[in-house]
Amino acid sequence: MKKLLVLMLTLSLTVAMVGCGHADDANANDSNAAQESTVESSVEESADASSEEADAVKAMTHDEYIAAAIDDAVVVETYVQAKQSWWEDKATIYTQAEDGAYFIYNMPCSKEDYDKLTVGTKIRVSGYKAEFSGEIEIADVTSFEILEGNYVAEALDVTALLGTDELINHQNELVSFKGMTVEASTDAEGNEVAYLYKWNGSGQDGDDLYFNVSLNGQTYTFTVESYLCDNTTDVYSAVKNLKIGDKIDMEGFLYWYEGVNPHITSVTVAN
């Protein structure tokens, strides 16, 4: 009888242990499932956060850039069209994308990176929208990077837009002017000349060149910006050889200073 009781107790304990084992397994499975759910939730939240962060720094369209207020933070992806200057690890460049152009002023940039910024190079720039005497630009640049991609703009003929409100919509773009007439400027001695060194004629060879051109009775002042095109360039020499009354075609960047003030990069005497 004692043997029978011992045997029955042993069987009961075994069944109880087996039952406990299944309960532990179930609890472990529930715990693992909860942990896996938590991990999946964390991954999804992290992915959502990354997506929101990417959206926060998404490059603007040109329309969005124009709509931004002065001093707003801006991010653009654009393409180098010309380099004006590099000094003390800061670069000033003319850039353009398919939907519009950007003038980027004093962008922190090593000389090594500056040398990589050939015409057509794609870059991403973060900074602040700024205004200087009518010129809209990106200044106080916080970062830039070189991206894959290449685009070289073709000059847009804006001759017919001179004197219209629409012209400013093409600010900083590579543009052309056709069949304009060289008008007289007055130098420091009161002489009529075809161009001036500096805006008032007080400069010398190597300084900016200013010259007047007219169309349909309206006269405009154009500039050869010496940092962009110095006195060793073809356009600098071409302007120095102009005569009052010459008909000329030009290309350059539609810069603005108290009104339209294109930075000219090419001048040819028209037939």
C-alpha positions as a printed NumPy array, in Angstrom:
array([[  0.   ,   0.   ,   0.   ],
       [  2.811,   2.368,   0.865],
       [  4.454,   1.536,  -2.434],
       [  1.211,   2.346,  -4.244],
       [  0.875,   5.695,  -2.451],
       [  4.476,   6.589,  -3.283],
       [  3.905,   5.699,  -6.918],
       [  0.74 ,   7.829,  -7.09 ],
       [  2.47 ,  10.808,  -5.46 ],
       [  5.369,  10.513,  -7.909],
       [  3.001,  10.51 , -10.895],
       [  1.12 ,  13.54 ,  -9.506],
       [  4.331,  15.536,  -9.069],
       [  5.456,  14.644, -12.592],
       [  2.16 ,  15.807, -14.092],
       [  2.33 ,  19.002, -12.043],
       [  5.894,  19.679, -13.22 ],
       [  4.921,  19.044, -16.824],
       [  2.004,  21.474, -16.424],
       [  4.27 ,  24.088, -14.909],
       [  6.707,  23.644, -17.777],
       [  4.027,  24.431, -20.353],
       [  2.91 ,  27.465, -18.358],
       [  6.499,  28.762, -18.209],
       [  6.878,  28.191, -21.951],
       [  3.66 ,  30.074, -22.601],
       [  4.755,  32.939, -20.378],
       [  8.15 ,  33.02 , -22.109],
       [  6.47 ,  33.047, -25.521],
       [  4.18 ,  35.87 , -24.421],
       [  7.194,  37.804, -23.104],
       [  9.174,  37.257, -26.326],
       [  6.176,  38.319, -28.406],
       [  5.84 ,  41.495, -26.333],
       [  9.552,  42.219, -26.726],
       [  9.379,  41.62 , -30.486],
       [  6.346,  43.905, -30.724],
       [  8.207,  46.594, -28.778],
       [ 11.268,  46.277, -31.048],
       [  9.101,  46.435, -34.175],
       [  7.306,  49.475, -32.794],
       [ 10.639,  51.145, -32.014],
       [ 11.935,  50.434, -35.518],
       [  8.771,  51.859, -37.051],
       [  8.976,  54.961, -34.848],
       [ 12.65 ,  55.381, -35.748],
       [ 11.828,  55.053, -39.456],
       [  9.039,  57.604, -39.095],
       [ 11.393,  59.98 , -37.276],
       [ 14.012,  59.549, -40.004],
       [ 11.373,  60.213, -42.642],
       [ 10.219,  63.351, -40.809],
       [ 13.833,  64.507, -40.475],
       [ 14.413,  63.953, -44.206],
       [ 11.249,  65.91 , -45.001],
       [ 12.425,  68.723, -42.718],
       [ 15.587,  69.228, -44.791],
       [ 14.055,  68.46 , -48.172],
       [ 15.38 ,  70.79 , -50.851],
       [ 13.027,  73.587, -51.874],
       [ 11.712,  74.223, -55.336],
       [ 12.655,  77.623, -56.74 ],
       [  9.062,  78.818, -56.224],
       [  9.254,  77.818, -52.559],
       [ 12.563,  79.644, -52.237],
       [ 11.105,  82.824, -53.749],
       [  8.078,  82.564, -51.452],
       [ 10.282,  82.296, -48.341],
       [ 10.762,  85.449, -46.284],
       [ 14.074,  87.256, -45.996],
       [ 16.131,  85.683, -43.168],
       [ 14.274,  82.363, -43.473],
       [ 16.356,  79.18 , -43.467],
       [ 16.534,  77.695, -46.968],
       [ 17.838,  74.479, -48.517],
       [ 18.356,  74.194, -52.276],
       [ 19.889,  71.793, -54.755],
       [ 21.39 ,  73.617, -57.678],
       [ 24.233,  73.556, -60.212],
       [ 27.346,  75.718, -60.446],
       [ 27.352,  77.981, -63.513],
       [ 30.255,  80.294, -62.631],
       [ 32.544,  81.072, -59.716],
       [ 33.013,  84.7  , -58.768],
       [ 35.59 ,  84.412, -56.017],
       [ 37.223,  82.394, -53.273],
       [ 38.805,  84.112, -50.298],
       [ 39.626,  82.959, -46.76 ],
       [ 37.78 ,  79.664, -47.266],
       [ 34.625,  81.329, -48.582],
       [ 33.231,  81.032, -52.094],
       [ 30.787,  83.244, -54.002],
       [ 29.143,  81.483, -56.929],
       [ 26.397,  81.767, -59.537],
       [ 24.202,  78.684, -59.69 ],
       [ 21.123,  77.574, -61.573],
       [ 18.72 ,  74.623, -61.665],
       [ 16.081,  73.795, -64.248],
       [ 13.473,  75.894, -62.414],
       [ 15.505,  78.97 , -61.43 ],
       [ 18.794,  80.472, -60.292],
       [ 20.543,  81.272, -56.998],
       [ 23.403,  83.6  , -56.117],
       [ 25.341,  82.114, -53.199],
       [ 27.428,  84.565, -51.212],
       [ 30.442,  83.749, -49.022],
       [ 29.753,  80.031, -48.706],
       [ 32.252,  78.314, -46.362],
       [ 34.348,  76.193, -48.724],
       [ 37.865,  74.798, -48.683],
       [ 40.14 ,  75.509, -51.622],
       [ 40.113,  71.784, -52.393],
       [ 36.302,  71.773, -52.67 ],
       [ 36.295,  75.087, -54.549],
       [ 38.486,  73.541, -57.233],
       [ 35.912,  70.744, -57.613],
       [ 33.111,  73.221, -58.368],
       [ 33.38 ,  73.113, -62.134],
       [ 30.574,  74.359, -64.37 ],
       [ 27.59 ,  72.006, -64.082],
       [ 28.515,  70.522, -60.684],
       [ 25.464,  69.758, -58.532],
       [ 25.498,  71.014, -54.951],
       [ 23.168,  71.097, -51.96 ],
       [ 23.295,  74.312, -49.949],
       [ 21.734,  75.201, -46.59 ],
       [ 21.709,  78.8  , -45.445],
       [ 19.499,  81.865, -45.108],
       [ 17.673,  83.921, -47.705],
       [ 19.101,  87.434, -47.827],
       [ 18.661,  90.662, -49.763],
       [ 21.232,  93.287, -50.723],
       [ 20.068,  96.389, -52.617],
       [ 17.489,  94.354, -54.491],
       [ 19.666,  91.298, -55.072],
       [ 18.172,  88.126, -53.56 ],
       [ 20.857,  85.672, -52.451],
       [ 21.722,  82.842, -50.094],
       [ 24.057,  84.002, -47.329],
       [ 25.249,  82.785, -43.919],
       [ 25.608,  79.319, -45.415],
       [ 25.625,  76.606, -42.765],
       [ 26.55 ,  73.654, -44.98 ],
       [ 27.061,  72.514, -48.536],
       [ 27.84 ,  69.233, -50.208],
       [ 28.703,  68.084, -53.708],
       [ 26.146,  65.696, -55.206],
       [ 25.945,  63.429, -58.222],
       [ 24.505,  65.2  , -61.252],
       [ 25.337,  67.792, -63.879],
       [ 23.437,  70.635, -65.543],
       [ 24.694,  73.527, -67.674],
       [ 22.161,  76.28 , -68.353],
       [ 21.654,  77.842, -71.764],
       [ 21.39 ,  81.622, -71.9  ],
       [ 17.782,  82.827, -71.999],
       [ 17.168,  85.809, -74.306],
       [ 15.523,  88.439, -72.092],
       [ 16.038,  91.439, -74.392],
       [ 12.298,  91.936, -74.796],
       [ 11.816,  91.877, -71.002],
       [ 14.053,  94.889, -70.32 ],
       [ 12.   ,  97.597, -68.671],
       [  9.229,  95.183, -67.615],
       [  8.22 ,  93.842, -64.209],
       [  8.68 ,  90.304, -65.504],
       [ 12.451,  90.641, -65.848],
       [ 13.105,  90.193, -62.123],
       [ 11.518,  86.723, -62.317],
       [ 14.77 ,  85.629, -64.007],
       [ 17.103,  87.17 , -61.437],
       [ 20.54 ,  85.495, -61.323],
       [ 19.854,  83.349, -64.392],
       [ 22.262,  83.108, -67.316],
       [ 20.684,  85.433, -69.89 ],
       [ 21.41 ,  87.146, -73.188],
       [ 20.712,  90.58 , -74.656],
       [ 20.647,  91.149, -78.404],
       [ 21.142,  94.201, -80.616],
       [ 21.736,  96.813, -77.917],
       [ 23.492, 100.117, -78.56 ],
       [ 26.521, 101.365, -76.622],
       [ 25.77 , 104.77 , -75.117],
       [ 28.16 , 107.386, -73.767],
       [ 29.332, 107.446, -70.169],
       [ 31.02 , 110.47 , -68.621],
       [ 34.429, 109.99 , -67.018],
       [ 35.968, 111.9  , -64.109],
       [ 37.258, 114.613, -66.492],
       [ 33.863, 115.112, -68.092],
       [ 34.706, 113.25 , -71.308],
       [ 32.232, 111.001, -73.088],
       [ 33.589, 107.44 , -73.172],
       [ 32.275, 103.981, -73.967],
       [ 33.036, 102.546, -70.504],
       [ 34.248, 103.474, -67.022],
       [ 36.599, 101.888, -64.51 ],
       [ 34.314, 101.615, -61.449],
       [ 30.848, 103.135, -61.478],
       [ 32.122, 106.721, -61.339],
       [ 35.235, 106.408, -63.481],
       [ 37.59 , 106.682, -60.495],
       [ 39.207, 103.277, -60.994],
       [ 41.921, 101.797, -63.143],
       [ 42.637,  98.761, -65.291],
       [ 41.688,  95.663, -63.321],
       [ 38.683,  97.242, -61.603],
       [ 35.059,  96.582, -62.551],
       [ 33.984,  97.973, -65.922],
       [ 30.705,  99.875, -66.22 ],
       [ 29.109, 100.703, -69.569],
       [ 25.78 , 102.008, -70.78 ],
       [ 23.629, 100.324, -73.4  ],
       [ 20.211, 101.256, -74.738],
       [ 17.156,  99.648, -76.275],
       [ 14.008, 101.382, -77.487],
       [ 15.057, 104.69 , -75.975],
       [ 15.835, 103.279, -72.512],
       [ 19.395, 103.186, -71.172],
       [ 20.739, 100.546, -68.788],
       [ 24.069, 100.138, -66.988],
       [ 25.808,  96.775, -67.356],
       [ 28.937,  95.588, -65.551],
       [ 31.942,  93.37 , -66.1  ],
       [ 32.536,  92.235, -62.509],
       [ 36.319,  91.981, -62.172],
       [ 36.238,  89.132, -59.639],
       [ 34.171,  87.091, -62.089],
       [ 35.911,  88.226, -65.306],
       [ 39.225,  89.95 , -64.651],
       [ 41.343,  92.023, -67.049],
       [ 42.849,  88.911, -68.64 ],
       [ 39.483,  87.694, -69.977],
       [ 38.057,  88.152, -73.474],
       [ 34.99 ,  90.019, -72.235],
       [ 37.086,  92.567, -70.326],
       [ 39.11 ,  93.275, -73.454],
       [ 35.976,  93.401, -75.612],
       [ 34.383,  96.1  , -73.467],
       [ 37.603,  98.147, -73.477],
       [ 37.451,  98.085, -77.302],
       [ 33.836,  99.256, -77.557],
       [ 32.916, 102.468, -79.306],
       [ 29.919, 104.663, -78.626],
       [ 27.193, 103.666, -81.079],
       [ 28.299, 100.017, -81.47 ],
       [ 25.51 ,  97.44 , -81.688],
       [ 26.358,  94.525, -79.41 ],
       [ 25.081,  91.143, -78.221],
       [ 25.828,  90.049, -74.675],
       [ 25.532,  87.174, -72.22 ],
       [ 25.823,  87.25 , -68.458],
       [ 24.124,  86.697, -65.123],
       [ 21.062,  88.762, -64.281],
       [ 22.398,  90.322, -61.114],
       [ 20.482,  93.112, -59.381],
       [ 21.756,  96.255, -57.683],
       [ 19.258,  99.059, -57.186],
       [ 17.651,  97.698, -60.339],
       [ 18.867,  95.431, -63.106],
       [ 22.674,  95.314, -63.227],
       [ 23.769,  92.256, -65.245],
       [ 27.235,  90.83 , -64.701],
       [ 28.327,  90.393, -68.313],
       [ 30.527,  87.452, -69.332],
       [ 30.476,  87.776, -73.138],
       [ 30.283,  90.713, -75.57 ],
       [ 30.294,  90.588, -79.358],
       [ 29.723,  93.366, -81.847],
       [ 26.502,  92.598, -83.704],
       [ 26.334,  92.567, -87.51 ]])
